[in-house]
Amino acid sequence: MSRSFGVGEDGRPLVKTSHRLRYMLILGSLTAFAPLSIDMYVPALPQMTGDLHASDAVLQLTLTGFIIGLALGQLVVGPISDSVGRRKPLLAGLALYAGSSVLCALSPSIEPLIGARLVQALGAAAGIVIARAIVRDLFSGTSMTKFFSMLMLVSGLAPILAPVVGAQLLRLTSWRGVFVVLTVFGAVLLFATVLGLPEPLPPERRSANRLGATLRTYGRLLADRPFLGYALSGALMFAGLFAYVSASSFVLQDIYGLSPQEFSFVFGANGVGIVLAGQLNGRLVGRFAERGLLSAGLVTSAVGGIGVLVATMFTLPLPALLIPLLLLVSSIGMVMPNASSLALAEHSTTAGAASALLGVLQFAIGGLATPLVGIGGGALSMGVVMACFAVAALVIHLTVTRRAPEGQPLEAVRV
């Protein structure tokens, strides 16, 4: 008889050890939808302007539309999954994603492509928000944090490797081929979910799906000081990663003179750093409190961010930049599992809505990073933005998520 990997709040075994790899691959892939859908086609934007006879500014609407759809989709799908269960809206979202990816590949002009990207984002949102909610359904306490750490094996590499994969695809095919690959990814994941991911939310644990109730749920979450603090800490770290992805190619290749192959190696090494930090976090959970591990990750990130700022401010040699970059980027693997677990810990009955807010904050704040890096241009802009986001994440964690005084109930520190 298989041992159980996770237990619910009532002590019931929920996930067998023999099934955890399957769950990890499926749920990790679901959380990778956004970076894959955004970063894989970014290298093709110059090619697309000519093929679609569109300006750069108009073509950017395909990215803007996707981010808007991702935010709206999560806000809608999260509460729906709390009401009807996770499986139905997840399967519908995956089917919508695969179908709209086909429309993206076949778009004859920019207007239908923008519309198809918006629909594609709605499908991707279901995968992202429901994956986190399923983890909360199946696990609690240190088991939840350990599983979030395991997901870093899959989801942690996506935002780092997606631009590299997209660039390599363009050597073999056009931008339309990138969307064909995304179609296949969505279809394979739909098939895997149908066969390998049963419904984790029983009817007795579901909540009513009414607009007024949904709005009140979001209001309670935003007024919950610990939830908001953990969510903002993770979102600010995510924004630092956005800044790195958007600016590092220019800084490392044009300023520090790395070849494309050398840059790919650095990019990949930082991705491996995220995975290793996530696995280290999984081993330390249970020996140390999640809050302490989150603090350690945020301190590491802040030190790395300040190091990047110093290196870019004084144009220090390349190793003086690469070491703090590795520290900052790798710390994502320790910050995100703990921040997500702590934010969702007290919201088992509204895990879908809580997961939705986590995702919306991540992409709303993360989306600020790219234009901020572009304002000044150059290495110093990257250093300033990454350092500010990393330090801000630590400050938010130390102030907003502070514990209640001894003997004082948690509600007393909620805003």
WOBELSUL-V497576 format. One record per residue. N is the residue number from 0. RES is the residue in three letters. SS is DSSP state (@ for helix, = for strand, . for the rest). NEAR is the number of other ideal C-beta (glycine too) atoms within 8 Angstrom. Layout:
n=[N:N]
res=[RES:RES]
ss=[SS:SS]
near=[NEAR:NEAR]
//
This chain:
n=[0:1:2:3:4:5:6:7:8:9:10:11:12:13:14:15:16:17:18:19:20:21:22:23:24:25:26:27:28:29:30:31:32:33:34:35:36:37:38:39:40:41:42:43:44:45:46:47:48:49:50:51:52:53:54:55:56:57:58:59:60:61:62:63:64:65:66:67:68:69:70:71:72:73:74:75:76:77:78:79:80:81:82:83:84:85:86:87:88:89:90:91:92:93:94:95:96:97:98:99:100:101:102:103:104:105:106:107:108:109:110:111:112:113:114:115:116:117:118:119:120:121:122:123:124:125:126:127:128:129:130:131:132:133:134:135:136:137:138:139:140:141:142:143:144:145:146:147:148:149:150:151:152:153:154:155:156:157:158:159:160:161:162:163:164:165:166:167:168:169:170:171:172:173:174:175:176:177:178:179:180:181:182:183:184:185:186:187:188:189:190:191:192:193:194:195:196:197:198:199:200:201:202:203:204:205:206:207:208:209:210:211:212:213:214:215:216:217:218:219:220:221:222:223:224:225:226:227:228:229:230:231:232:233:234:235:236:237:238:239:240:241:242:243:244:245:246:247:248:249:250:251:252:253:254:255:256:257:258:259:260:261:262:263:264:265:266:267:268:269:270:271:272:273:274:275:276:277:278:279:280:281:282:283:284:285:286:287:288:289:290:291:292:293:294:295:296:297:298:299:300:301:302:303:304:305:306:307:308:309:310:311:312:313:314:315:316:317:318:319:320:321:322:323:324:325:326:327:328:329:330:331:332:333:334:335:336:337:338:339:340:341:342:343:344:345:346:347:348:349:350:351:352:353:354:355:356:357:358:359:360:361:362:363:364:365:366:367:368:369:370:371:372:373:374:375:376:377:378:379:380:381:382:383:384:385:386:387:388:389:390:391:392:393:394:395:396:397:398:399:400:401:402:403:404:405:406:407:408:409:410:411:412:413:414]
res=[MET:SER:ARG:SER:PHE:GLY:VAL:GLY:GLU:ASP:GLY:ARG:PRO:LEU:VAL:LYS:THR:SER:HIS:ARG:LEU:ARG:TYR:MET:LEU:ILE:LEU:GLY:SER:LEU:THR:ALA:PHE:ALA:PRO:LEU:SER:ILE:ASP:MET:TYR:VAL:PRO:ALA:LEU:PRO:GLN:MET:THR:GLY:ASP:LEU:HIS:ALA:SER:ASP:ALA:VAL:LEU:GLN:LEU:THR:LEU:THR:GLY:PHE:ILE:ILE:GLY:LEU:ALA:LEU:GLY:GLN:LEU:VAL:VAL:GLY:PRO:ILE:SER:ASP:SER:VAL:GLY:ARG:ARG:LYS:PRO:LEU:LEU:ALA:GLY:LEU:ALA:LEU:TYR:ALA:GLY:SER:SER:VAL:LEU:CYS:ALA:LEU:SER:PRO:SER:ILE:GLU:PRO:LEU:ILE:GLY:ALA:ARG:LEU:VAL:GLN:ALA:LEU:GLY:ALA:ALA:ALA:GLY:ILE:VAL:ILE:ALA:ARG:ALA:ILE:VAL:ARG:ASP:LEU:PHE:SER:GLY:THR:SER:MET:THR:LYS:PHE:PHE:SER:MET:LEU:MET:LEU:VAL:SER:GLY:LEU:ALA:PRO:ILE:LEU:ALA:PRO:VAL:VAL:GLY:ALA:GLN:LEU:LEU:ARG:LEU:THR:SER:TRP:ARG:GLY:VAL:PHE:VAL:VAL:LEU:THR:VAL:PHE:GLY:ALA:VAL:LEU:LEU:PHE:ALA:THR:VAL:LEU:GLY:LEU:PRO:GLU:PRO:LEU:PRO:PRO:GLU:ARG:ARG:SER:ALA:ASN:ARG:LEU:GLY:ALA:THR:LEU:ARG:THR:TYR:GLY:ARG:LEU:LEU:ALA:ASP:ARG:PRO:PHE:LEU:GLY:TYR:ALA:LEU:SER:GLY:ALA:LEU:MET:PHE:ALA:GLY:LEU:PHE:ALA:TYR:VAL:SER:ALA:SER:SER:PHE:VAL:LEU:GLN:ASP:ILE:TYR:GLY:LEU:SER:PRO:GLN:GLU:PHE:SER:PHE:VAL:PHE:GLY:ALA:ASN:GLY:VAL:GLY:ILE:VAL:LEU:ALA:GLY:GLN:LEU:ASN:GLY:ARG:LEU:VAL:GLY:ARG:PHE:ALA:GLU:ARG:GLY:LEU:LEU:SER:ALA:GLY:LEU:VAL:THR:SER:ALA:VAL:GLY:GLY:ILE:GLY:VAL:LEU:VAL:ALA:THR:MET:PHE:THR:LEU:PRO:LEU:PRO:ALA:LEU:LEU:ILE:PRO:LEU:LEU:LEU:LEU:VAL:SER:SER:ILE:GLY:MET:VAL:MET:PRO:ASN:ALA:SER:SER:LEU:ALA:LEU:ALA:GLU:HIS:SER:THR:THR:ALA:GLY:ALA:ALA:SER:ALA:LEU:LEU:GLY:VAL:LEU:GLN:PHE:ALA:ILE:GLY:GLY:LEU:ALA:THR:PRO:LEU:VAL:GLY:ILE:GLY:GLY:GLY:ALA:LEU:SER:MET:GLY:VAL:VAL:MET:ALA:CYS:PHE:ALA:VAL:ALA:ALA:LEU:VAL:ILE:HIS:LEU:THR:VAL:THR:ARG:ARG:ALA:PRO:GLU:GLY:GLN:PRO:LEU:GLU:ALA:VAL:ARG:VAL]
ss=[.:.:.:=:=:=:=:.:.:.:.:.:=:=:=:=:@:@:@:@:@:@:@:@:@:@:@:@:@:@:@:.:@:@:@:@:@:@:@:@:@:@:.:.:@:@:@:@:@:@:@:@:.:.:.:@:@:@:@:.:@:@:@:@:@:@:@:@:@:@:@:@:@:@:@:@:@:@:@:@:@:@:@:@:.:@:@:@:@:@:@:@:@:@:@:@:@:@:@:@:@:@:@:@:@:@:.:.:.:@:@:@:@:@:@:@:@:@:@:@:@:@:@:@:@:@:@:@:@:@:@:@:@:@:@:@:@:@:.:.:@:@:@:@:@:@:@:@:@:@:@:@:@:@:@:@:@:@:@:@:@:@:@:@:@:@:@:@:@:.:.:.:.:.:@:@:@:@:@:@:@:@:@:@:@:@:@:@:@:@:@:@:@:@:@:@:.:.:.:.:.:.:@:@:@:.:.:.:.:.:@:@:@:@:@:@:@:@:@:@:@:@:@:.:@:@:@:@:@:@:@:@:@:@:@:@:@:@:@:@:@:@:@:@:@:@:@:@:@:@:@:@:@:@:@:.:.:.:.:@:@:@:@:@:@:@:@:@:@:@:@:@:@:@:@:@:@:@:@:@:@:@:@:@:=:.:.:=:.:@:@:@:@:@:@:@:@:@:@:@:@:@:@:@:@:@:@:@:@:@:@:@:@:.:.:.:.:@:@:@:@:@:@:@:@:@:@:@:@:@:.:@:@:@:@:@:@:@:@:@:@:@:@:@:.:.:.:.:.:.:@:@:@:@:@:@:@:@:@:@:@:@:@:@:@:@:@:@:@:@:@:@:@:@:@:@:.:@:@:@:@:@:@:@:@:@:@:@:@:@:@:@:@:@:@:@:@:@:@:@:.:.:.:.:.:.:.:.:.:@:@:@:@:.:.]
near=[2:7:6:10:10:13:10:9:5:4:5:6:7:11:12:10:9:5:10:12:6:8:13:13:10:13:13:15:13:13:14:11:12:10:10:12:12:12:11:15:13:10:9:12:10:6:10:12:12:7:8:11:7:9:6:7:6:8:13:8:10:11:10:8:13:15:12:10:16:15:13:10:16:15:12:9:16:17:16:11:17:15:9:8:10:14:10:8:14:15:11:9:17:15:10:13:15:13:9:13:15:10:11:13:11:7:11:4:9:13:6:10:12:11:9:13:15:12:12:17:16:13:18:17:18:18:16:15:17:18:12:15:17:12:15:15:13:12:14:11:7:8:11:15:15:12:16:14:14:13:16:18:12:13:11:15:11:12:9:14:11:13:13:11:9:15:9:8:12:13:5:6:8:9:11:9:11:15:13:11:10:14:12:8:10:13:9:8:13:12:8:12:13:8:5:8:11:4:7:8:11:6:5:4:8:10:10:5:10:6:5:6:10:11:8:8:12:11:8:8:14:8:9:10:11:14:13:13:13:15:13:13:17:17:14:14:18:14:13:17:12:12:16:14:11:10:12:13:8:8:13:10:12:4:9:8:4:10:6:7:6:8:13:9:8:13:13:11:9:14:12:8:12:16:13:10:15:18:13:10:17:12:7:9:14:6:5:8:5:12:9:8:14:16:10:9:15:16:9:13:18:13:10:16:17:12:13:16:12:12:13:14:8:6:6:7:5:7:6:11:14:9:9:16:14:12:13:17:14:14:15:14:20:17:16:15:16:17:14:14:12:13:14:16:9:8:13:11:7:12:14:16:15:16:16:14:15:15:15:11:12:11:13:10:13:12:9:9:15:10:7:10:13:9:7:8:5:8:10:9:14:16:14:11:14:15:13:9:15:18:11:9:18:13:8:13:14:8:8:10:14:6:5:7:5:3:3:7:5:8:5:7:10:9:4]
//
